[in-house]
């Protein structure tokens, strides 16, 4: 028989689920009711609601990091490793509580003045996106062009999340994002680049 989740884990699950479906404006009482714990338990583990949200986001970011890296490792070529962010996005969203779009962007939008810990956690999501995409882009377009390509791919990635918010299903949105990212990669590499063999994903 599997062990029952601890009170701490139930709080993290409740906070993440509500942030994904209702936003962080969901009242503390809703979190406590879903987690089946008292206010004292929340404050003992996390200090306050923002502390709980911060830890829930850190856990979600760690899961996203793992899923994305797995998809990169599975990809057979440098080009597909770069585009694997869209495969990972679909896999990640199917594995966790379906969110309206992006939990990190949603929390950032609802929290214009986050505390230091929450602010750092929100920034860590952006750093992970830019840093890994830049690392994966460098073998394809060179170190000088890699930051530019990474920023453009993050723009496409964010657009995919926006289309999910507008009602496009996850698989369609990620497939279209992957195709646009392939076109963007092709444009940066250029037709005259030596040894460039890119396959655009359709």
C-alpha positions in Angstrom: 0.0 0.0 0.0 1.4 3.4 -1.0 2.2 5.8 1.8 -0.3 8.6 2.3 0.9 12.1 1.3 2.2 14.2 4.2 0.4 17.3 5.3 3.3 19.3 3.7 2.8 17.5 0.4 -1.0 17.9 0.5 -0.5 21.7 0.9 1.9 21.8 -2.0 -0.5 19.8 -4.2 -3.4 22.0 -3.2 -1.5 25.2 -3.8 -0.2 24.1 -7.2 -3.6 22.8 -8.3 -5.4 26.0 -7.3 -2.7 28.2 -8.8 -3.0 26.2 -12.1 -6.8 26.4 -12.3 -7.9 29.5 -10.3 -4.7 31.6 -9.8 -2.9 32.6 -6.6 -5.8 34.8 -5.7 -7.6 31.7 -4.4 -8.2 32.2 -0.7 -6.1 30.5 1.9 -9.3 28.7 3.2 -9.6 27.0 -0.2 -6.1 25.7 0.0 -6.6 24.5 3.6 -9.9 22.8 2.8 -8.4 20.9 -0.2 -5.3 19.9 1.8 -7.3 19.0 4.9 -5.0 20.8 7.2 -5.3 23.7 9.8 -3.9 27.2 9.3 -1.3 26.4 12.0 0.1 23.5 9.8 0.5 25.9 6.8 2.3 28.5 8.8 4.5 25.9 10.5 5.7 24.5 7.2 5.8 27.6 5.0 5.4 30.7 7.1 2.6 32.2 5.0 0.7 31.8 1.8 3.5 33.3 -0.4 6.0 30.9 1.1 3.7 28.0 0.2 3.2 29.3 -3.4 7.0 29.7 -3.7 7.7 26.1 -2.7 4.9 24.8 -4.9 6.5 26.7 -7.9 10.0 25.4 -7.0 8.7 21.9 -7.1 6.8 22.4 -10.4 10.0 24.0 -11.9 12.1 21.0 -10.8 9.6 18.7 -12.5 9.6 20.8 -15.7 13.4 20.8 -15.7 13.5 17.0 -15.4 10.9 16.5 -18.2 12.6 18.9 -20.5 16.0 17.4 -20.0 14.5 13.9 -20.7 13.1 15.1 -24.0 16.4 16.7 -24.9 18.2 13.4 -24.1 15.8 11.4 -26.2 16.1 13.7 -29.3 18.3 12.2 -32.0 19.9 15.3 -33.4 21.1 18.8 -32.3 18.1 20.4 -34.2 15.6 18.2 -32.5 17.2 18.7 -29.1 16.6 22.4 -29.5 13.0 21.9 -30.6 12.4 19.4 -27.8 11.2 22.2 -25.6 7.8 21.9 -27.3 7.7 18.1 -26.9 8.5 18.7 -23.3 5.8 21.3 -22.9 3.2 18.9 -24.1 4.4 16.1 -21.9 4.7 18.3 -18.9 1.2 19.6 -19.2 -0.3 16.2 -19.7 1.5 14.9 -16.6 0.4 17.6 -14.1 -2.8 19.4 -13.2 -3.9 21.0 -16.5 -3.4 24.8 -16.1 -5.1 27.6 -17.9 -1.8 28.5 -19.5 1.5 28.9 -17.6 1.5 28.8 -13.8 4.6 31.0 -13.6 3.3 33.7 -15.9 -0.1 33.5 -14.1 1.5 34.0 -10.7 3.8 36.8 -12.0 0.7 38.6 -13.5 -1.2 38.3 -10.2 1.8 39.3 -8.0 3.2 42.6 -9.2 5.3 43.0 -6.0 6.5 39.5 -5.0 8.7 39.0 -2.1 12.4 38.1 -2.7 12.0 34.3 -2.6 8.9 34.3 -4.9 10.6 36.8 -7.2 13.7 34.7 -7.5 11.6 31.6 -8.2 9.7 33.3 -11.0 12.9 34.6 -12.5 14.4 31.1 -12.3 11.8 29.8 -14.8 12.9 32.4 -17.3 16.6 31.8 -16.7 16.1 28.1 -17.3 14.3 28.7 -20.6 16.9 31.2 -21.9 20.0 29.4 -20.6 19.1 25.9 -21.9 17.9 27.1 -25.2 21.0 29.2 -25.7 23.2 26.2 -24.8 21.3 24.0 -27.3 21.4 26.7 -30.0 25.1 27.3 -29.8 26.2 24.2 -31.7 23.7 25.1 -34.5 24.2 28.9 -34.9 27.3 29.7 -33.0 27.8 31.4 -29.6 27.2 34.9 -31.0 23.8 34.1 -32.5 22.6 31.7 -29.8 21.3 34.4 -27.4 19.2 35.9 -30.2 17.8 32.6 -31.2 17.0 31.7 -27.6 15.1 34.9 -27.1 13.1 34.3 -30.3 12.3 30.7 -29.2 11.1 31.9 -25.8 8.8 34.4 -27.6 7.3 31.5 -29.6 7.1 29.3 -26.5 5.2 32.1 -24.7 2.9 32.5 -27.6 2.1 28.8 -27.5 1.1 29.2 -23.8 -1.0 32.2 -24.8 -2.8 30.2 -27.5 -3.6 27.5 -24.9 -5.1 30.2 -22.7 -7.2 31.3 -25.8 -8.6 27.7 -26.1 -6.2 26.0 -28.5 -5.6 22.4 -27.4 -2.1 21.6 -26.1 -1.1 19.2 -28.8 -2.1 21.6 -31.6 -0.4 24.6 -30.0 2.9 22.8 -29.3 3.0 21.3 -32.8 2.5 24.8 -34.3 5.1 26.3 -32.0 7.6 23.6 -32.9 7.0 24.3 -36.6 7.5 28.1 -36.1 10.6 27.4 -34.1 12.0 25.3 -36.9 11.4 28.1 -39.4 13.1 30.6 -37.0 16.1 28.3 -36.7 16.3 28.0 -40.4 16.2 31.8 -40.8 19.0 32.3 -38.3 21.2 29.6 -39.8 20.6 30.9 -43.3 20.8 28.8 -46.6 24.5 29.4 -47.1 25.6 28.0 -43.7 28.1 25.2 -44.2 26.8 21.8 -43.2 23.4 23.1 -42.2 20.9 20.2 -42.5 17.7 21.3 -40.9 14.4 19.5 -40.9 11.4 21.7 -40.3 8.8 20.0 -38.1 5.3 19.9 -39.6 
